[in-house]
Amino acid sequence: MGKILIVDDTLFMRTLLKNILFSGGHTIVGEAGDGEEGVTKYKELKPNLVTMDIVMPKLNGIEALKAIKAFDPAARIVMCTAVGQEQMVKLAIKSGAKGYIIKPFQAPKVLEEVKNVLAS
């Protein structure tokens, strides 16, 4: 199971994801409330996987993704997106994201995507 960093500007979403991932046997090594903090925590904690919200203050998810990939090209990042952000998801995948999960989160889908990305 993976060591996961959760990056989302909403405490509710971080808590929801934490509970889903924890139920799947994963370890949450850290949380960040914006993209800038997410990049800093990635460098500190070196998680196996990051869940990254797209719309956030300071650095958005795409900018934070690019910064993390520049630091660690092997980083595994799964984007969290609301329905209707397909263009952003395409850009994220092009920028190095390994997958995405759609809000509102459905536990089986979240766990399956995380498992697939960790196995890649």
Backbone as XML, in Angstrom:
<?xml version="1.0"?>
<chain id="A" units="angstrom">
  <residue number="1" name="MET">
    <atom name="N" x="0.848" y="-1.188" z="0.000"/>
    <atom name="CA" x="0.000" y="0.000" z="0.000"/>
    <atom name="C" x="0.890" y="1.248" z="0.000"/>
  </residue>
  <residue number="2" name="GLY">
    <atom name="N" x="0.314" y="2.356" z="-0.384"/>
    <atom name="CA" x="1.132" y="3.540" z="-0.597"/>
    <atom name="C" x="1.137" y="4.545" z="0.526"/>
  </residue>
  <residue number="3" name="LYS">
    <atom name="N" x="2.222" y="5.347" z="0.528"/>
    <atom name="CA" x="2.302" y="6.531" z="1.385"/>
    <atom name="C" x="1.806" y="7.689" z="0.522"/>
  </residue>
  <residue number="4" name="ILE">
    <atom name="N" x="0.735" y="8.346" z="0.978"/>
    <atom name="CA" x="0.051" y="9.305" z="0.122"/>
    <atom name="C" x="0.028" y="10.702" z="0.736"/>
  </residue>
  <residue number="5" name="LEU">
    <atom name="N" x="0.244" y="11.699" z="-0.137"/>
    <atom name="CA" x="0.118" y="13.112" z="0.225"/>
    <atom name="C" x="-1.163" y="13.624" z="-0.425"/>
  </residue>
  <residue number="6" name="ILE">
    <atom name="N" x="-2.023" y="14.255" z="0.364"/>
    <atom name="CA" x="-3.286" y="14.798" z="-0.149"/>
    <atom name="C" x="-3.165" y="16.314" z="-0.258"/>
  </residue>
  <residue number="7" name="VAL">
    <atom name="N" x="-3.387" y="16.844" z="-1.468"/>
    <atom name="CA" x="-3.306" y="18.289" z="-1.692"/>
    <atom name="C" x="-4.668" y="18.774" z="-2.188"/>
  </residue>
  <residue number="8" name="ASP">
    <atom name="N" x="-5.345" y="19.547" z="-1.335"/>
    <atom name="CA" x="-6.653" y="20.103" z="-1.681"/>
    <atom name="C" x="-6.890" y="21.304" z="-0.781"/>
  </residue>
  <residue number="9" name="ASP">
    <atom name="N" x="-7.491" y="22.360" z="-1.321"/>
    <atom name="CA" x="-7.692" y="23.561" z="-0.514"/>
    <atom name="C" x="-8.919" y="23.460" z="0.392"/>
  </residue>
  <residue number="10" name="THR">
    <atom name="N" x="-9.682" y="22.384" z="0.290"/>
    <atom name="CA" x="-10.872" y="22.217" z="1.124"/>
    <atom name="C" x="-10.633" y="21.125" z="2.162"/>
  </residue>
  <residue number="11" name="LEU">
    <atom name="N" x="-10.739" y="21.488" z="3.426"/>
    <atom name="CA" x="-10.542" y="20.524" z="4.511"/>
    <atom name="C" x="-11.504" y="19.342" z="4.377"/>
  </residue>
  <residue number="12" name="PHE">
    <atom name="N" x="-12.745" y="19.632" z="4.022"/>
    <atom name="CA" x="-13.755" y="18.579" z="3.868"/>
    <atom name="C" x="-13.299" y="17.534" z="2.844"/>
  </residue>
  <residue number="13" name="MET">
    <atom name="N" x="-12.793" y="17.987" z="1.691"/>
    <atom name="CA" x="-12.338" y="17.069" z="0.643"/>
    <atom name="C" x="-11.115" y="16.267" z="1.108"/>
  </residue>
  <residue number="14" name="ARG">
    <atom name="N" x="-10.193" y="16.928" z="1.805"/>
    <atom name="CA" x="-9.012" y="16.220" z="2.323"/>
    <atom name="C" x="-9.441" y="15.124" z="3.296"/>
  </residue>
  <residue number="15" name="THR">
    <atom name="N" x="-10.377" y="15.445" z="4.170"/>
    <atom name="CA" x="-10.852" y="14.483" z="5.162"/>
    <atom name="C" x="-11.557" y="13.311" z="4.482"/>
  </residue>
  <residue number="16" name="LEU">
    <atom name="N" x="-12.389" y="13.628" z="3.509"/>
    <atom name="CA" x="-13.107" y="12.592" z="2.750"/>
    <atom name="C" x="-12.119" y="11.642" z="2.074"/>
  </residue>
  <residue number="17" name="LEU">
    <atom name="N" x="-11.153" y="12.196" z="1.376"/>
    <atom name="CA" x="-10.136" y="11.379" z="0.693"/>
    <atom name="C" x="-9.324" y="10.563" z="1.691"/>
  </residue>
  <residue number="18" name="LYS">
    <atom name="N" x="-8.959" y="11.195" z="2.792"/>
    <atom name="CA" x="-8.172" y="10.524" z="3.823"/>
    <atom name="C" x="-8.910" y="9.283" z="4.324"/>
  </residue>
  <residue number="19" name="ASN">
    <atom name="N" x="-10.196" y="9.444" z="4.589"/>
    <atom name="CA" x="-11.000" y="8.323" z="5.085"/>
    <atom name="C" x="-11.099" y="7.198" z="4.054"/>
  </residue>
  <residue number="20" name="ILE">
    <atom name="N" x="-11.308" y="7.560" z="2.781"/>
    <atom name="CA" x="-11.398" y="6.557" z="1.710"/>
    <atom name="C" x="-10.071" y="5.811" z="1.581"/>
  </residue>
  <residue number="21" name="LEU">
    <atom name="N" x="-8.970" y="6.554" z="1.516"/>
    <atom name="CA" x="-7.647" y="5.940" z="1.322"/>
    <atom name="C" x="-7.249" y="5.100" z="2.521"/>
  </residue>
  <residue number="22" name="PHE">
    <atom name="N" x="-7.539" y="5.607" z="3.710"/>
    <atom name="CA" x="-7.235" y="4.883" z="4.942"/>
    <atom name="C" x="-7.987" y="3.552" z="4.962"/>
  </residue>
  <residue number="23" name="SER">
    <atom name="N" x="-9.255" y="3.575" z="4.540"/>
    <atom name="CA" x="-10.063" y="2.345" z="4.509"/>
    <atom name="C" x="-9.484" y="1.334" z="3.518"/>
  </residue>
  <residue number="24" name="GLY">
    <atom name="N" x="-8.733" y="1.814" z="2.534"/>
    <atom name="CA" x="-8.096" y="0.925" z="1.556"/>
    <atom name="C" x="-6.711" y="0.471" z="1.985"/>
  </residue>
  <residue number="25" name="GLY">
    <atom name="N" x="-6.325" y="0.812" z="3.217"/>
    <atom name="CA" x="-5.046" y="0.349" z="3.749"/>
    <atom name="C" x="-3.857" y="1.251" z="3.456"/>
  </residue>
  <residue number="26" name="HIS">
    <atom name="N" x="-4.114" y="2.434" z="2.927"/>
    <atom name="CA" x="-3.020" y="3.356" z="2.605"/>
    <atom name="C" x="-2.647" y="4.196" z="3.823"/>
  </residue>
  <residue number="27" name="THR">
    <atom name="N" x="-1.427" y="4.724" z="3.800"/>
    <atom name="CA" x="-0.946" y="5.607" z="4.859"/>
    <atom name="C" x="-0.947" y="7.035" z="4.330"/>
  </residue>
  <residue number="28" name="ILE">
    <atom name="N" x="-1.554" y="7.946" z="5.084"/>
    <atom name="CA" x="-1.540" y="9.358" z="4.686"/>
    <atom name="C" x="-0.347" y="9.996" z="5.392"/>
  </residue>
  <residue number="29" name="VAL">
    <atom name="N" x="0.667" y="10.385" z="4.618"/>
    <atom name="CA" x="1.886" y="10.949" z="5.222"/>
    <atom name="C" x="1.793" y="12.455" z="5.404"/>
  </residue>
  <residue number="30" name="GLY">
    <atom name="N" x="0.846" y="13.097" z="4.720"/>
    <atom name="CA" x="0.714" y="14.533" z="4.875"/>
    <atom name="C" x="-0.447" y="15.096" z="4.097"/>
  </residue>
  <residue number="31" name="GLU">
    <atom name="N" x="-0.746" y="16.364" z="4.401"/>
    <atom name="CA" x="-1.809" y="17.100" z="3.711"/>
    <atom name="C" x="-1.308" y="18.506" z="3.433"/>
  </residue>
  <residue number="32" name="ALA">
    <atom name="N" x="-1.808" y="19.082" z="2.347"/>
    <atom name="CA" x="-1.468" y="20.465" z="2.020"/>
    <atom name="C" x="-2.731" y="21.170" z="1.545"/>
  </residue>
  <residue number="33" name="GLY">
    <atom name="N" x="-2.840" y="22.461" z="1.881"/>
    <atom name="CA" x="-4.025" y="23.239" z="1.558"/>
    <atom name="C" x="-3.910" y="24.090" z="0.306"/>
  </residue>
  <residue number="34" name="ASP">
    <atom name="N" x="-2.741" y="24.106" z="-0.319"/>
    <atom name="CA" x="-2.578" y="24.810" z="-1.592"/>
    <atom name="C" x="-1.407" y="24.184" z="-2.356"/>
  </residue>
  <residue number="35" name="GLY">
    <atom name="N" x="-1.273" y="24.565" z="-3.621"/>
    <atom name="CA" x="-0.256" y="23.957" z="-4.481"/>
    <atom name="C" x="1.167" y="24.183" z="-4.010"/>
  </residue>
  <residue number="36" name="GLU">
    <atom name="N" x="1.423" y="25.399" z="-3.506"/>
    <atom name="CA" x="2.772" y="25.741" z="-3.042"/>
    <atom name="C" x="3.181" y="24.833" z="-1.874"/>
  </residue>
  <residue number="37" name="GLU">
    <atom name="N" x="2.272" y="24.690" z="-0.902"/>
    <atom name="CA" x="2.523" y="23.822" z="0.245"/>
    <atom name="C" x="2.654" y="22.363" z="-0.202"/>
  </residue>
  <residue number="38" name="GLY">
    <atom name="N" x="1.882" y="21.998" z="-1.220"/>
    <atom name="CA" x="1.945" y="20.639" z="-1.762"/>
    <atom name="C" x="3.326" y="20.301" z="-2.303"/>
  </residue>
  <residue number="39" name="VAL">
    <atom name="N" x="3.913" y="21.243" z="-3.034"/>
    <atom name="CA" x="5.260" y="21.037" z="-3.597"/>
    <atom name="C" x="6.282" y="20.903" z="-2.464"/>
  </residue>
  <residue number="40" name="THR">
    <atom name="N" x="6.195" y="21.786" z="-1.472"/>
    <atom name="CA" x="7.109" y="21.748" z="-0.325"/>
    <atom name="C" x="7.005" y="20.421" z="0.417"/>
  </residue>
  <residue number="41" name="LYS">
    <atom name="N" x="5.769" y="19.995" z="0.685"/>
    <atom name="CA" x="5.556" y="18.745" z="1.425"/>
    <atom name="C" x="6.022" y="17.535" z="0.610"/>
  </residue>
  <residue number="42" name="TYR">
    <atom name="N" x="5.859" y="17.594" z="-0.714"/>
    <atom name="CA" x="6.320" y="16.487" z="-1.551"/>
    <atom name="C" x="7.825" y="16.297" z="-1.366"/>
  </residue>
  <residue number="43" name="LYS">
    <atom name="N" x="8.565" y="17.402" z="-1.406"/>
    <atom name="CA" x="10.024" y="17.344" z="-1.273"/>
    <atom name="C" x="10.432" y="16.824" z="0.105"/>
  </residue>
  <residue number="44" name="GLU">
    <atom name="N" x="9.675" y="17.198" z="1.138"/>
    <atom name="CA" x="9.957" y="16.753" z="2.512"/>
    <atom name="C" x="9.619" y="15.281" z="2.715"/>
  </residue>
  <residue number="45" name="LEU">
    <atom name="N" x="8.423" y="14.890" z="2.285"/>
    <atom name="CA" x="7.856" y="13.591" z="2.659"/>
    <atom name="C" x="8.126" y="12.473" z="1.655"/>
  </residue>
  <residue number="46" name="LYS">
    <atom name="N" x="8.419" y="12.830" z="0.402"/>
    <atom name="CA" x="8.659" y="11.861" z="-0.669"/>
    <atom name="C" x="7.624" y="10.720" z="-0.665"/>
  </residue>
  <residue number="47" name="PRO">
    <atom name="N" x="6.341" y="11.069" z="-0.850"/>
    <atom name="CA" x="5.293" y="10.048" z="-0.853"/>
    <atom name="C" x="5.351" y="9.178" z="-2.113"/>
  </residue>
  <residue number="48" name="ASN">
    <atom name="N" x="4.656" y="8.027" z="-2.076"/>
    <atom name="CA" x="4.554" y="7.164" z="-3.259"/>
    <atom name="C" x="3.559" y="7.731" z="-4.263"/>
  </residue>
  <residue number="49" name="LEU">
    <atom name="N" x="2.618" y="8.546" z="-3.743"/>
    <atom name="CA" x="1.560" y="9.065" z="-4.605"/>
    <atom name="C" x="1.011" y="10.361" z="-4.017"/>
  </residue>
  <residue number="50" name="VAL">
    <atom name="N" x="0.560" y="11.252" z="-4.914"/>
    <atom name="CA" x="-0.060" y="12.511" z="-4.493"/>
    <atom name="C" x="-1.451" y="12.586" z="-5.122"/>
  </residue>
  <residue number="51" name="THR">
    <atom name="N" x="-2.460" y="12.938" z="-4.319"/>
    <atom name="CA" x="-3.745" y="13.327" z="-4.904"/>
    <atom name="C" x="-3.731" y="14.846" z="-4.942"/>
  </residue>
  <residue number="52" name="MET">
    <atom name="N" x="-4.017" y="15.410" z="-6.113"/>
    <atom name="CA" x="-3.842" y="16.846" z="-6.342"/>
    <atom name="C" x="-5.116" y="17.469" z="-6.881"/>
  </residue>
  <residue number="53" name="ASP">
    <atom name="N" x="-5.688" y="18.387" z="-6.119"/>
    <atom name="CA" x="-6.840" y="19.141" z="-6.609"/>
    <atom name="C" x="-6.357" y="20.041" z="-7.740"/>
  </residue>
  <residue number="54" name="ILE">
    <atom name="N" x="-7.235" y="20.367" z="-8.682"/>
    <atom name="CA" x="-6.818" y="21.234" z="-9.789"/>
    <atom name="C" x="-6.960" y="22.710" z="-9.420"/>
  </residue>
  <residue number="55" name="VAL">
    <atom name="N" x="-8.100" y="23.093" z="-8.845"/>
    <atom name="CA" x="-8.358" y="24.507" z="-8.555"/>
    <atom name="C" x="-7.977" y="24.807" z="-7.103"/>
  </residue>
  <residue number="56" name="MET">
    <atom name="N" x="-6.861" y="25.542" z="-6.939"/>
    <atom name="CA" x="-6.361" y="25.894" z="-5.600"/>
    <atom name="C" x="-5.681" y="27.256" z="-5.634"/>
  </residue>
  <residue number="57" name="PRO">
    <atom name="N" x="-5.560" y="27.904" z="-4.462"/>
    <atom name="CA" x="-4.832" y="29.182" z="-4.403"/>
    <atom name="C" x="-3.312" y="28.977" z="-4.494"/>
  </residue>
  <residue number="58" name="LYS">
    <atom name="N" x="-2.594" y="30.079" z="-4.605"/>
    <atom name="CA" x="-1.126" y="30.155" z="-4.727"/>
    <atom name="C" x="-0.660" y="29.470" z="-6.008"/>
  </residue>
  <residue number="59" name="LEU">
    <atom name="N" x="-0.469" y="28.155" z="-5.988"/>
    <atom name="CA" x="-0.209" y="27.414" z="-7.230"/>
    <atom name="C" x="-1.427" y="26.547" z="-7.476"/>
  </residue>
  <residue number="60" name="ASN">
    <atom name="N" x="-1.945" y="26.526" z="-8.712"/>
    <atom name="CA" x="-3.034" y="25.597" z="-8.967"/>
    <atom name="C" x="-2.457" y="24.180" z="-9.143"/>
  </residue>
  <residue number="61" name="GLY">
    <atom name="N" x="-3.322" y="23.209" z="-9.293"/>
    <atom name="CA" x="-2.880" y="21.817" z="-9.369"/>
    <atom name="C" x="-1.939" y="21.530" z="-10.528"/>
  </residue>
  <residue number="62" name="ILE">
    <atom name="N" x="-2.177" y="22.178" z="-11.677"/>
    <atom name="CA" x="-1.326" y="21.954" z="-12.856"/>
    <atom name="C" x="0.084" y="22.517" z="-12.598"/>
  </residue>
  <residue number="63" name="GLU">
    <atom name="N" x="0.142" y="23.715" z="-12.030"/>
    <atom name="CA" x="1.441" y="24.340" z="-11.734"/>
    <atom name="C" x="2.209" y="23.518" z="-10.690"/>
  </residue>
  <residue number="64" name="ALA">
    <atom name="N" x="1.484" y="23.057" z="-9.667"/>
    <atom name="CA" x="2.121" y="22.245" z="-8.620"/>
    <atom name="C" x="2.596" y="20.912" z="-9.197"/>
  </residue>
  <residue number="65" name="LEU">
    <atom name="N" x="1.789" y="20.319" z="-10.060"/>
    <atom name="CA" x="2.159" y="19.070" z="-10.750"/>
    <atom name="C" x="3.475" y="19.266" z="-11.515"/>
  </residue>
  <residue number="66" name="LYS">
    <atom name="N" x="3.555" y="20.341" z="-12.285"/>
    <atom name="CA" x="4.769" y="20.615" z="-13.079"/>
    <atom name="C" x="5.977" y="20.817" z="-12.178"/>
  </residue>
  <residue number="67" name="ALA">
    <atom name="N" x="5.792" y="21.524" z="-11.056"/>
    <atom name="CA" x="6.900" y="21.770" z="-10.125"/>
    <atom name="C" x="7.384" y="20.456" z="-9.500"/>
  </residue>
  <residue number="68" name="ILE">
    <atom name="N" x="6.444" y="19.591" z="-9.128"/>
    <atom name="CA" x="6.822" y="18.296" z="-8.532"/>
    <atom name="C" x="7.511" y="17.421" z="-9.572"/>
  </residue>
  <residue number="69" name="LYS">
    <atom name="N" x="6.988" y="17.388" z="-10.799"/>
    <atom name="CA" x="7.598" y="16.565" z="-11.860"/>
    <atom name="C" x="9.000" y="17.077" z="-12.213"/>
  </residue>
  <residue number="70" name="ALA">
    <atom name="N" x="9.217" y="18.379" z="-12.117"/>
    <atom name="CA" x="10.543" y="18.948" z="-12.378"/>
    <atom name="C" x="11.523" y="18.480" z="-11.302"/>
  </residue>
  <residue number="71" name="PHE">
    <atom name="N" x="11.049" y="18.384" z="-10.062"/>
    <atom name="CA" x="11.867" y="17.935" z="-8.934"/>
    <atom name="C" x="12.077" y="16.423" z="-8.985"/>
  </residue>
  <residue number="72" name="ASP">
    <atom name="N" x="11.007" y="15.681" z="-9.328"/>
    <atom name="CA" x="11.049" y="14.215" z="-9.357"/>
    <atom name="C" x="10.238" y="13.705" z="-10.549"/>
  </residue>
  <residue number="73" name="PRO">
    <atom name="N" x="10.912" y="13.441" z="-11.679"/>
    <atom name="CA" x="10.205" y="12.995" z="-12.884"/>
    <atom name="C" x="9.407" y="11.696" z="-12.684"/>
  </residue>
  <residue number="74" name="ALA">
    <atom name="N" x="9.746" y="10.921" z="-11.665"/>
    <atom name="CA" x="9.042" y="9.652" z="-11.423"/>
    <atom name="C" x="7.823" y="9.820" z="-10.510"/>
  </residue>
  <residue number="75" name="ALA">
    <atom name="N" x="7.530" y="11.042" z="-10.088"/>
    <atom name="CA" x="6.406" y="11.283" z="-9.169"/>
    <atom name="C" x="5.103" y="10.753" z="-9.751"/>
  </residue>
  <residue number="76" name="ARG">
    <atom name="N" x="4.304" y="10.130" z="-8.882"/>
    <atom name="CA" x="2.982" y="9.632" z="-9.287"/>
    <atom name="C" x="1.927" y="10.568" z="-8.718"/>
  </residue>
  <residue number="77" name="ILE">
    <atom name="N" x="1.225" y="11.252" z="-9.617"/>
    <atom name="CA" x="0.234" y="12.236" z="-9.192"/>
    <atom name="C" x="-1.105" y="11.918" z="-9.843"/>
  </residue>
  <residue number="78" name="VAL">
    <atom name="N" x="-2.138" y="11.878" z="-9.003"/>
    <atom name="CA" x="-3.504" y="11.652" z="-9.460"/>
    <atom name="C" x="-4.271" y="12.955" z="-9.242"/>
  </residue>
  <residue number="79" name="MET">
    <atom name="N" x="-4.855" y="13.483" z="-10.302"/>
    <atom name="CA" x="-5.584" y="14.738" z="-10.205"/>
    <atom name="C" x="-7.006" y="14.489" z="-9.698"/>
  </residue>
  <residue number="80" name="CYS">
    <atom name="N" x="-7.501" y="15.431" z="-8.886"/>
    <atom name="CA" x="-8.886" y="15.391" z="-8.405"/>
    <atom name="C" x="-9.623" y="16.516" z="-9.106"/>
  </residue>
  <residue number="81" name="THR">
    <atom name="N" x="-10.695" y="16.170" z="-9.780"/>
    <atom name="CA" x="-11.354" y="17.149" z="-10.616"/>
    <atom name="C" x="-12.871" y="17.079" z="-10.504"/>
  </residue>
  <residue number="82" name="ALA">
    <atom name="N" x="-13.501" y="18.218" z="-10.661"/>
    <atom name="CA" x="-14.955" y="18.251" z="-10.716"/>
    <atom name="C" x="-15.385" y="17.934" z="-12.145"/>
  </residue>
  <residue number="83" name="VAL">
    <atom name="N" x="-16.591" y="17.459" z="-12.299"/>
    <atom name="CA" x="-17.137" y="17.205" z="-13.626"/>
    <atom name="C" x="-17.080" y="18.511" z="-14.414"/>
  </residue>
  <residue number="84" name="GLY">
    <atom name="N" x="-16.724" y="18.417" z="-15.689"/>
    <atom name="CA" x="-16.683" y="19.613" z="-16.514"/>
    <atom name="C" x="-15.302" y="20.234" z="-16.634"/>
  </residue>
  <residue number="85" name="GLN">
    <atom name="N" x="-14.295" y="19.615" z="-16.015"/>
    <atom name="CA" x="-12.931" y="20.153" z="-16.122"/>
    <atom name="C" x="-12.065" y="19.277" z="-17.032"/>
  </residue>
  <residue number="86" name="GLU">
    <atom name="N" x="-12.687" y="18.716" z="-18.084"/>
    <atom name="CA" x="-11.980" y="17.780" z="-18.966"/>
    <atom name="C" x="-10.716" y="18.379" z="-19.582"/>
  </residue>
  <residue number="87" name="GLN">
    <atom name="N" x="-10.802" y="19.670" z="-19.988"/>
    <atom name="CA" x="-9.631" y="20.318" z="-20.601"/>
    <atom name="C" x="-8.458" y="20.371" z="-19.623"/>
  </residue>
  <residue number="88" name="MET">
    <atom name="N" x="-8.764" y="20.673" z="-18.371"/>
    <atom name="CA" x="-7.722" y="20.730" z="-17.337"/>
    <atom name="C" x="-7.123" y="19.345" z="-17.110"/>
  </residue>
  <residue number="89" name="VAL">
    <atom name="N" x="-7.965" y="18.328" z="-17.138"/>
    <atom name="CA" x="-7.483" y="16.958" z="-16.944"/>
    <atom name="C" x="-6.543" y="16.574" z="-18.081"/>
  </residue>
  <residue number="90" name="LYS">
    <atom name="N" x="-6.933" y="16.907" z="-19.326"/>
    <atom name="CA" x="-6.076" y="16.608" z="-20.487"/>
    <atom name="C" x="-4.720" y="17.293" z="-20.339"/>
  </residue>
  <residue number="91" name="LEU">
    <atom name="N" x="-4.739" y="18.546" z="-19.912"/>
    <atom name="CA" x="-3.504" y="19.299" z="-19.699"/>
    <atom name="C" x="-2.663" y="18.647" z="-18.597"/>
  </residue>
  <residue number="92" name="ALA">
    <atom name="N" x="-3.334" y="18.214" z="-17.524"/>
    <atom name="CA" x="-2.633" y="17.563" z="-16.405"/>
    <atom name="C" x="-1.963" y="16.266" z="-16.865"/>
  </residue>
  <residue number="93" name="ILE">
    <atom name="N" x="-2.682" y="15.457" z="-17.649"/>
    <atom name="CA" x="-2.128" y="14.186" z="-18.134"/>
    <atom name="C" x="-0.921" y="14.481" z="-19.044"/>
  </residue>
  <residue number="94" name="LYS">
    <atom name="N" x="-1.072" y="15.481" z="-19.904"/>
    <atom name="CA" x="0.019" y="15.886" z="-20.793"/>
    <atom name="C" x="1.230" y="16.368" z="-19.992"/>
  </residue>
  <residue number="95" name="SER">
    <atom name="N" x="0.957" y="16.977" z="-18.834"/>
    <atom name="CA" x="2.018" y="17.504" z="-17.969"/>
    <atom name="C" x="2.603" y="16.450" z="-17.032"/>
  </residue>
  <residue number="96" name="GLY">
    <atom name="N" x="2.088" y="15.216" z="-17.104"/>
    <atom name="CA" x="2.701" y="14.147" z="-16.323"/>
    <atom name="C" x="1.843" y="13.485" z="-15.261"/>
  </residue>
  <residue number="97" name="ALA">
    <atom name="N" x="0.583" y="13.900" z="-15.112"/>
    <atom name="CA" x="-0.290" y="13.220" z="-14.148"/>
    <atom name="C" x="-0.513" y="11.781" z="-14.610"/>
  </residue>
  <residue number="98" name="LYS">
    <atom name="N" x="-0.619" y="10.858" z="-13.653"/>
    <atom name="CA" x="-0.766" y="9.438" z="-13.981"/>
    <atom name="C" x="-2.219" y="8.996" z="-14.043"/>
  </residue>
  <residue number="99" name="GLY">
    <atom name="N" x="-3.131" y="9.845" z="-13.552"/>
    <atom name="CA" x="-4.539" y="9.485" z="-13.566"/>
    <atom name="C" x="-5.363" y="10.583" z="-12.942"/>
  </residue>
  <residue number="100" name="TYR">
    <atom name="N" x="-6.660" y="10.337" z="-12.817"/>
    <atom name="CA" x="-7.535" y="11.341" z="-12.212"/>
    <atom name="C" x="-8.732" y="10.670" z="-11.561"/>
  </residue>
  <residue number="101" name="ILE">
    <atom name="N" x="-9.299" y="11.364" z="-10.580"/>
    <atom name="CA" x="-10.526" y="10.929" z="-9.939"/>
    <atom name="C" x="-11.507" y="12.091" z="-9.950"/>
  </residue>
  <residue number="102" name="ILE">
    <atom name="N" x="-12.771" y="11.756" z="-10.133"/>
    <atom name="CA" x="-13.817" y="12.763" z="-10.275"/>
    <atom name="C" x="-14.530" y="12.993" z="-8.941"/>
  </residue>
  <residue number="103" name="LYS">
    <atom name="N" x="-14.777" y="14.274" z="-8.636"/>
    <atom name="CA" x="-15.598" y="14.626" z="-7.475"/>
    <atom name="C" x="-17.058" y="14.647" z="-7.924"/>
  </residue>
  <residue number="104" name="PRO">
    <atom name="N" x="-18.030" y="14.290" z="-7.103"/>
    <atom name="CA" x="-17.879" y="13.761" z="-5.742"/>
    <atom name="C" x="-17.239" y="12.369" z="-5.765"/>
  </residue>
  <residue number="105" name="PHE">
    <atom name="N" x="-16.340" y="12.141" z="-4.797"/>
    <atom name="CA" x="-15.568" y="10.897" z="-4.775"/>
    <atom name="C" x="-16.439" y="9.680" z="-4.502"/>
  </residue>
  <residue number="106" name="GLN">
    <atom name="N" x="-16.166" y="8.608" z="-5.233"/>
    <atom name="CA" x="-16.783" y="7.309" z="-4.963"/>
    <atom name="C" x="-15.652" y="6.395" z="-4.535"/>
  </residue>
  <residue number="107" name="ALA">
    <atom name="N" x="-15.737" y="5.909" z="-3.301"/>
    <atom name="CA" x="-14.637" y="5.138" z="-2.708"/>
    <atom name="C" x="-14.077" y="4.046" z="-3.625"/>
  </residue>
  <residue number="108" name="PRO">
    <atom name="N" x="-14.906" y="3.176" z="-4.227"/>
    <atom name="CA" x="-14.331" y="2.109" z="-5.070"/>
    <atom name="C" x="-13.503" y="2.655" z="-6.234"/>
  </residue>
  <residue number="109" name="LYS">
    <atom name="N" x="-13.988" y="3.738" z="-6.848"/>
    <atom name="CA" x="-13.261" y="4.325" z="-7.989"/>
    <atom name="C" x="-11.942" y="4.956" z="-7.547"/>
  </residue>
  <residue number="110" name="VAL">
    <atom name="N" x="-11.968" y="5.641" z="-6.407"/>
    <atom name="CA" x="-10.758" y="6.272" z="-5.868"/>
    <atom name="C" x="-9.713" y="5.196" z="-5.582"/>
  </residue>
  <residue number="111" name="LEU">
    <atom name="N" x="-10.112" y="4.147" z="-4.877"/>
    <atom name="CA" x="-9.173" y="3.088" z="-4.493"/>
    <atom name="C" x="-8.631" y="2.344" z="-5.708"/>
  </residue>
  <residue number="112" name="GLU">
    <atom name="N" x="-9.482" y="2.139" z="-6.703"/>
    <atom name="CA" x="-9.033" y="1.452" z="-7.920"/>
    <atom name="C" x="-7.998" y="2.288" z="-8.678"/>
  </residue>
  <residue number="113" name="GLU">
    <atom name="N" x="-8.281" y="3.578" z="-8.823"/>
    <atom name="CA" x="-7.357" y="4.473" z="-9.539"/>
    <atom name="C" x="-6.006" y="4.549" z="-8.810"/>
  </residue>
  <residue number="114" name="VAL">
    <atom name="N" x="-6.046" y="4.698" z="-7.494"/>
    <atom name="CA" x="-4.820" y="4.778" z="-6.698"/>
    <atom name="C" x="-4.024" y="3.474" z="-6.824"/>
  </residue>
  <residue number="115" name="LYS">
    <atom name="N" x="-4.723" y="2.342" z="-6.742"/>
    <atom name="CA" x="-4.058" y="1.046" z="-6.877"/>
    <atom name="C" x="-3.378" y="0.911" z="-8.240"/>
  </residue>
  <residue number="116" name="ASN">
    <atom name="N" x="-4.097" y="1.299" z="-9.296"/>
    <atom name="CA" x="-3.549" y="1.215" z="-10.660"/>
    <atom name="C" x="-2.318" y="2.095" z="-10.828"/>
  </residue>
  <residue number="117" name="VAL">
    <atom name="N" x="-2.380" y="3.308" z="-10.301"/>
    <atom name="CA" x="-1.268" y="4.246" z="-10.454"/>
    <atom name="C" x="-0.059" y="3.770" z="-9.635"/>
  </residue>
  <residue number="118" name="LEU">
    <atom name="N" x="-0.301" y="3.264" z="-8.441"/>
    <atom name="CA" x="0.807" y="2.750" z="-7.617"/>
    <atom name="C" x="1.466" y="1.544" z="-8.285"/>
  </residue>
  <residue number="119" name="ALA">
    <atom name="N" x="0.687" y="0.769" z="-9.031"/>
    <atom name="CA" x="1.216" y="-0.423" z="-9.701"/>
    <atom name="C" x="1.974" y="-0.070" z="-10.989"/>
  </residue>
  <residue number="120" name="SER">
    <atom name="N" x="1.749" y="1.141" z="-11.511"/>
    <atom name="CA" x="2.370" y="1.517" z="-12.798"/>
    <atom name="C" x="3.849" y="1.818" z="-12.674"/>
  </residue>
</chain>
